[in-house]
Amino acid sequence: IFLSGDDGRIFQVKNDVPPPVSPVFLKSHYAAGQRGILKAIPTVHGTFVGAFEAVPGTNMTVLTLQLKREAFWDISLTVWLTLFFLLALLTASYFAALFLAGRISGPVELLKNAADRIMRHDFKRPVDLRPMWGDFAGLAATFNLMQSELGRYHSLQLDKLFDEKRKLDLLISLMRDGVMLTDAQYRVLFLNDSAKRVLDSGLFDALFQGRPALSRREKNRLIAREVVAKYAGREAFLVPRSGGKSFFRAMSELFKANSSGEAVRLIVLRDVTIEHEIDVMKEDFFNAIAHDLRAPLLGMQGYIKLIEASARDARERDEYLAAMAVSVRRLFELVEGVLEIARMETGSIKLNPSEFSFEECAGRAVDALRPVLEDKRLAVTVAADPAADTVYGDERLVGRVLNNLLSNAAKFTPPGGSVTIDCHATEAGGRLVRVSDTGIGVDPENLETIFEKYRQTEAGKTAGGYGLGLAIVRTIAAVHGGSARAKSAGAGKGTVFELTLPPKPGPDAPQTAVTHSAAVAPAAVRRRRRRPRHRRERPI
C-alpha cells in the first residue's frame, strides 16, 4: 500500500522500495476518476495489478500494488482444487454406477429374456433365481408363478382350439356350399368337398385348352380367378353334375388375415339349386293359374259382348252387364299384377335396356289413360329438360311405371285438378322422373306403406284397387338399380312420386334436346314445344 501525489509519483517511506511504476501512467488513470482499478501496470519487475482512491480534501491518492502472478495464485489454486475434487467425484460416481448397473442389469436382462420366451409361447423355462437380490428375487418368483399359470391356460386353450377346429372342419366338409380360401394371387389355400366338386365338374376345362400340362395347384388358381372375375356378385351359374345339374352363386371378399398385412380372399360358392327349382315351380304354378284364369275370363268377356249387343232393356245392360264387365276387368288387372310382380321377384323378367325418348314414352302413358283423364277434366303436363329427354332403361317397364303412377294420380286427384310428369338429369348422370298431382295427398306415416304389396290407405280402399301398382313401380325401379319413393306434405296437399334411374354404363350417348308439354282436355290432348325454363300449364 502506497501513497502518491496527483502527479503520479509514489512517496518513498524509509526501508520501503516502491515498484518502479511510471508516474505518467498513474497520472493518466487518476485523471479518469476518484477511484479505479489498474488491471495491467507494466514495470521492469513484471506486470502489476492494483487499485487507487483519492483522499478527500487533499491532493493525495492511496495506491495498492501487487504482482499479477501473486494476486491470482489463490484463485488459480482454488479453481484447480475444485476441478480435482469434481473429477474425483465423477470418477467415483461412474464406477459406482457401473457396479449398480451390473447388479441391476443382470436381473432385468433375465426378466426380459423370460418375457420374450412367453411371447414365443415358451412356458417351460423359468427365470433363474440365483442372480436375483432384494426385490428382484420376489419379482422373479412372481414372474415364474405367472408363467406357470399362463402355460397351463395356454395348453387348455390349445386343446379347445384343436377341438373347435375339428368341428369346424367337419362342418365345412359337410356343407352344400363350396368354400375356397386363396391368397391375393388366387393361390388356393383351402378347399372343402363341395368346392372341389365344382372345380372338377368340367365347367372350367376351356381355361386349360391350348396350354401345356399344368399342375393341380395352378389349375385351381386359374379357376379361382375365373370364378371371381366372371361369377362373383352376379347371377347364379349352372354346374353340370352326374344325373342332373346344380346352380351356384359366387361371393368373394378380400381381407387381411393378420397384422403382417398379407391379404387372403374368401370365395363362397352358395348352392342355390333348391331355390332355383322352387322359382321354376313357382313360375310354372303362376303360369298354370294364369292360363286357367284367362280361359274362363275370355269366355265371360265374349258372352258379355254378345249379351250387350242383343240386350234390349237398357236398365239390365247398365246395371248387370256393366257390373259384370267391371268385375272381369278388375279380375284381369289383379291376375296381371300378381303375375307381373311374381315374375319380377323371381328374376324371370330380363331387362332389355336401350335409349328412348322420355317424351314419347310419357305421351303413350297419357294416351292410354285419356278417357279417365278427360272424364275427370285433369290437366296433365309432360316435360323433360333438354339434356334429359333421352333415358336409358327398359322402355316397356318404364312405361309401365308411368302408367301406374299416372293412373294412381288420376284415381286420387279431384276433378279439375292437375298432374305433372317431368324428367331431370341427376348429378351422377342418371334420370329423376317425377309424377306430381294436386290430389288428396298421403299422410307422412304411410309414405312407405303404400309401396307394399296388397297394402292400401283408407282412401285407396275406397277408390278401389288391389295395392299392387306402387309395389310394381318400386320393383321395376329396383330391377333397374334405381329407387322409388313418395313425398307428401299431408292429407289434401298432393303427392309427388319420384323414380331414380342409374346412368348408362360407359360413355353416354349424345342426348336429344327435346321438351314436351301436353294438357289433357275433354276434346283432345294438346302438345306444344316451349323453352324448358318457362313451364306453364294450360288449364282446361
C-alpha angles and dihedrals in degrees: 000000000000140000121226138175127243088263091067098250115136117226112237117222122200114282090006122110112194119210114267097258117167111251089213091058092051094044091053091054094044089056090059094066150318092279139013150147124261108210100178124017112177116216137157089256093054140275117324131196127201151130138245140201129184119241108239115246094015140076090240129109128200111226131192120197134180136163109265094231091053094045094057098038095094092047092049091047091051092048094050092047090051092050091048093053091046091051091048090050093049091048092051091046091050094053091043090052090049090052094047092043089054090050093048102035093057096061092038091053091050091051091047092052090049091052090051090052091052090052087056089050092249104143099158102083114071124203114273107246097194098085091045122106136176116347090352090071091056091045092051092049090051090047091053091051091050091048091052092051092047091050092052092047091048091052091052092048092049090053090050091045093052090047092051090046091054090050092047092048090051092048094048092046090054095047119114088214120081118239123197129177119195139165123247090277091054094251103155115242099172138014130179123210095263092053090048090054090052092049091048095045094096093244091119100041090110089069091068099045112118092013126113119252108300129201120248090250093054092047091053090050092054092046092050091051091048093050092053095043098044109026111020112115094001138097122309116277129215120247117191118228137173110284096006145351138278133210123218133184116208125219125182133188129179118207142153113262098200145354092279089080096239108149123218129188125222115206118189120191103199114205106228096166094117092046090050091050090049090051090051090049091049092049091048090047094050092045090052092048091047091050093048091048097044095054098059091037091055089048091050091050091052093051091046090054090050093048092047090051095048101035114111100183110081093200093057091047094048099043106033109023094041089050090051091050092050092049092049091048092050091047089051090050091050093050093047092047094049092047093046096051092042091055091048095049093048092047093242092130112079122203119243099194122192140144115272140162115269090204093059095042092051091045091057090051090051092048091051091056096037096118093053093044093048092046091056093039092234120172110222123193121193117190140160131187113251092250095042106052092096109077127187116216144073102318094203094052094043087051089052089053092051091046092051094046093046091047090049091050092048091050095054102033116093119236113283093028129124139240126199125199116188141160129210136177117252126221090255092055096258129114133263112204118192132189111191128182139179093228134126094294130217129268110250092241091059098050092102098033093063090065093059121099115264090359118126138167119242090261090052092053090051093050093049130240137116103255095252103107098077092037088058090048093055092043092052089049090052092048088057092048092251136103142241129210142161132230127196136162090214141279114342095013102093132249134256119204116197126198118190119201123189122239124266112274114253125004113356117244118237110281126227117242098222132138127183137186131182135180117208109220132171091258103043147323109270117207128187138164121242143159114288095230094057107058117174134167121225104218120215 
